[in-house]
């Protein structure tokens, strides 16, 4: 049976795969790859490759099934094991701790952070943050939100000109602060405990 935490990782990966064309998702059981999500073309005779749109729909169905109280299993996964979700990026893009990624889109670097919180919960979480946690006003106003309806995931993103390491560091720092606030709420949700900001 897949745990809510594992499904949360799958949902985030599925949402990211839809907005970052060069990103690859690998779902594994130990060293064995179960599926790899990437854009076609695929090698002949290899069934483990799945396009992002199909992965997104499958994860969305799993999310709705779990929300309805159904137990879920992942095809090819041993009983009692959660799948491991790995995100692969092309050269020049970066993965940061906490599930933040910097991807190249045209002439921009876009910094993305997926979350399963609602926009209302994010706002409430940020308003309830400790007083010593501050965000530059211009940066927080610039945060854009992409909603993936299939997986019920929000992808927060901030962009700057590609190559601008100073601005990139500022945007990354802003998303780290958001991630730190939101991760606590997501963890408590995984554990079935009350949301501290509700």
N, C-alpha and C positions, 0 to 999 in steps of 0.2 A: 504494500500500500504506500502510495506517495504521500509525504507529509505536506502540510500547508506551506512550510518554509521552502521545500523543494519546488512546489508549484509556483510560489512567488518568484523564485529565480527563473523558472521557465517563462513566466508571464513577462518579466522584465526583458529577458533575452528576445522573446518574440516581438515585443514592441520595438526594441532597438533595431532588430533586423529589418523592420519595415521602413525606418527613416534613414538608415546608414547603409547605402547600397554595397559598400565594399566590406562591410563587417561580416564575419563568419561566426556561426554558433556551432559548437560541438557538444553533443550530449553523450556522456560516457558512463560506463559502469567499470570503475577501476581503470585499467589500461585499454579496455575494449570500447571502441566507438560504436554507439548505437545508431546515431544519426548525425549528419553534418548539414547544417542549414547554410545554403549559399545560392547565389543566382546562377541560372544555367549559363552555358551548357555544362552537362555532366558527363563524366566518363561513361562509355558504353558498358552495360552489364553491371553497374554498381547501384544497388537499390538503397544504399544508406543515405544518398543525397536527397535533400528535400528543399524546394524553393521556399523563400521567406513567407509568401502568402499562404501556402498550404500549412506551414508550421504555425503561423499566426492563428489560422482558423482552428487547427487541432488543439492548440493550447487554450484558445477561447472556449471551445466545447468542454475541455477538462475543467476549466475554471467554473463554468456554469454548473457542471455536474457535481463538483465538490461543494459548491454553494448550496446545492439541493440536497446535500447529505450523502451522496454516493461515495463509496470507496473507489480509489483509482489505482491502477497499476500501469507501468510503462512497459510496452512490448519489448521483450528481450532482457528485462531487468530481473535480477534475482529477488525473490521474496524477502522483504525486510530491508531492502537497500533503496536509498534515494539516488536518482541520477545526479551526476556531477555536470554542471553547466559551465562551459568554458567559452569565452569570447575571444575571437582572433581578429586582429587588425592588420591592415596593410602597412608597409614601411612608411614612416612619417607620422602615422597616427599614434596616439598614446592611450594606455590604460592606466588609471590612477587607483589607489586604494579606495574602497568604499563604493565601487560601482560607478565611478565617473570616467567618462571617455572623452577624448578630444579627436574628432574626426575631421578630415578635410572635405569641404563641400565647395567646389568651385575655387574661388579665390579667398575663401574664409576658413578659419578653424572654428568649428562648432563644438562647444563643451556640453555634454549631455549627461543627465542624471535621471534614470527611470525610478518611479516610485509607485506603489500601489495605493497610496493615500489619495483621498479626494482633494480637490483644490481647496475646499472649505477646511478640511483637516490640516492641510499644509499651512494655511493662513493662521489658524488657531494655534498650531504648534509653534510657529515662528513668533507669534505674539506672546506666547507663554514662556519663551526662552529666558535663560538667566540674563540679568541686566548687563553682565560683562561681555555678552555675545552681541556684537554689532555688525551691521552690514553697511557698505557704502550705499547711500540712497540711490545714486544713479545706476548702480549695478543691479540692485534688487528690482528697480522699476523696469530694467531691460530684460528681465527673465521672461522668456516666452514659454508657452506651454503647448505641447502637442498631445492630444488625447487619442489613445488607441482604444476605440470602442470595443473591439473584439476581445482584448485581454483585460480591459478595465485598468489600464496603466496610463499614468501621465508621464511624459518625458519632458523634463525641464531643460531648457537650453539657452545658452548665451554664446554669441559669436563675436569674433574679432577678425581683423585682417590676418591672413596666414603669414607666419613669420614674425609676428609681433609678440615676442616672448614676454615682455613686461605686461601687456594687456592680458595675455593668456594666463599668466600667473594670478592676476587680479580676479579674472573670471573663475578660475579654478578655485581660488580661496573662497569666493562667495558660495560656490556650489558645495564646497566642503562643509561650510557652516550650515547650509540647508540640509545636507545629507546627515550631519550629526544630529540635528533636531528631529528629522523624520525617521531615522533608523530606530530610535528608541520606541517610537509609536508602532512601527512595523513589527519590532520584536515582541512587544507586549501583545499585539494582535495575534501573532503566531502562537503565543502562549495562552491565548484566550483570556487575557487579563484586561481590566478596564483601561481605556485610553486616558492618560493623565490630564489631557487638555479638554476633556468633554465634561 
